[in-house]
Amino acid sequence: MIGNAFFITTVLLLALGLYLMGECRFLIPYRSLLFGPYFQPIALFAAALFINLFAVVHLILRKLFLKDTGRKLAHLEKQLRAGQLEQELFRRLED
């Protein structure tokens, strides 16, 4: 799930970067003035944005794909304690 969140975050940031590159064409002549002294703050902001966006995407994926996991695990534990699951597995292995 972490790999999926990383991939989605990367795609979102690339899309955002491409959109901003298209919208900020008027800044092209000032590229050396912007990236010279401000490269480190821009990189730190991009890293912080990536981490926060990754956390949001990971949270959304957990909410969407891990619904009712605790209840399902509790049901499985009840089956294991009752011995029903072991009997079912032995029956399936014999077939």
Backbone torsions as a table, in degrees:
resi	resn	phi	psi	omega
1	MET	NA	-32.2	179.2
2	ILE	-67.2	-37.1	177.7
3	GLY	-62.6	-40.0	178.1
4	ASN	-65.2	-42.4	179.2
5	ALA	-64.0	-40.2	178.5
6	PHE	-63.4	-43.6	-179.9
7	PHE	-64.1	-46.0	-179.4
8	ILE	-63.8	-41.8	178.6
9	THR	-62.9	-42.4	179.0
10	THR	-62.8	-44.0	179.3
11	VAL	-63.4	-42.0	179.1
12	LEU	-63.9	-42.4	179.5
13	LEU	-68.8	-36.7	175.7
14	LEU	-64.4	-41.3	178.3
15	ALA	-64.0	-42.4	177.8
16	LEU	-63.2	-43.1	178.7
17	GLY	-62.9	-42.9	178.2
18	LEU	-65.5	-39.0	177.5
19	TYR	-63.2	-45.7	-179.8
20	LEU	-66.1	-35.0	177.0
21	MET	-64.1	-35.4	177.7
22	GLY	-72.4	-36.1	-177.5
23	GLU	-80.0	-25.5	-174.8
24	CYS	-107.0	39.0	179.4
25	ARG	-64.0	-26.2	-178.9
26	PHE	-67.5	-13.8	180.0
27	LEU	-90.2	-2.6	-177.4
28	ILE	-57.4	-42.9	179.4
29	PRO	-64.2	-21.2	-177.3
30	TYR	-101.6	18.3	-176.3
31	ARG	-57.2	-47.1	-177.8
32	SER	-68.3	-32.6	177.9
33	LEU	-70.8	-31.9	-178.8
34	LEU	-81.9	-47.3	-173.9
35	PHE	-81.7	-18.5	178.3
36	GLY	-62.5	-72.8	-176.9
37	PRO	-80.9	-18.6	-173.5
38	TYR	-108.5	15.3	-178.5
39	PHE	-65.8	-43.9	-178.1
40	GLN	-64.0	-47.3	177.7
41	PRO	-63.3	-35.5	178.2
42	ILE	-66.1	-42.0	179.2
43	ALA	-66.4	-40.4	177.6
44	LEU	-64.9	-40.4	177.2
45	PHE	-64.1	-42.2	178.9
46	ALA	-64.0	-39.7	178.4
47	ALA	-66.1	-42.6	178.2
48	ALA	-64.9	-39.6	177.2
49	LEU	-63.5	-41.0	178.9
50	PHE	-62.8	-45.1	-178.3
51	ILE	-64.4	-44.4	-180.0
52	ASN	-66.8	-41.5	178.6
53	LEU	-66.4	-37.8	176.7
54	PHE	-61.6	-42.8	179.9
55	ALA	-63.5	-41.0	179.4
56	VAL	-66.4	-45.0	-180.0
57	VAL	-64.2	-41.5	179.0
58	HIS	-63.1	-42.3	178.2
59	LEU	-62.6	-43.9	179.5
60	ILE	-63.6	-43.9	179.3
61	LEU	-63.8	-38.3	177.5
62	ARG	-64.8	-41.8	-179.9
63	LYS	-65.9	-38.6	-176.5
64	LEU	-77.2	-42.2	-170.2
65	PHE	-102.2	-8.6	179.0
66	LEU	-117.7	36.0	178.1
67	LYS	-66.7	139.4	174.4
68	ASP	57.2	27.2	-179.1
69	THR	-66.3	-40.7	179.7
70	GLY	-62.1	-40.7	179.4
71	ARG	-67.0	-39.2	178.7
72	LYS	-66.0	-40.8	178.1
73	LEU	-67.8	-35.3	177.1
74	ALA	-64.5	-40.4	177.9
75	HIS	-63.7	-42.0	178.7
76	LEU	-64.5	-39.8	178.6
77	GLU	-65.4	-39.0	177.3
78	LYS	-62.5	-41.0	178.3
79	GLN	-65.0	-40.2	179.2
80	LEU	-65.2	-41.9	-179.8
81	ARG	-67.2	-33.8	-178.7
82	ALA	-80.5	-15.4	-179.6
83	GLY	85.6	3.4	-179.4
84	GLN	-68.0	-40.0	-176.5
85	LEU	-68.1	-38.8	179.6
86	GLU	-63.7	-42.7	178.6
87	GLN	-63.3	-40.5	179.0
88	GLU	-64.0	-42.9	179.2
89	LEU	-65.9	-42.9	178.2
90	PHE	-61.7	-39.2	178.6
91	ARG	-64.5	-42.0	179.9
92	ARG	-70.7	-33.6	178.9
93	LEU	-70.6	-30.9	179.8
94	GLU	-71.6	-29.2	-178.5
95	ASP	-72.6	NA	NA
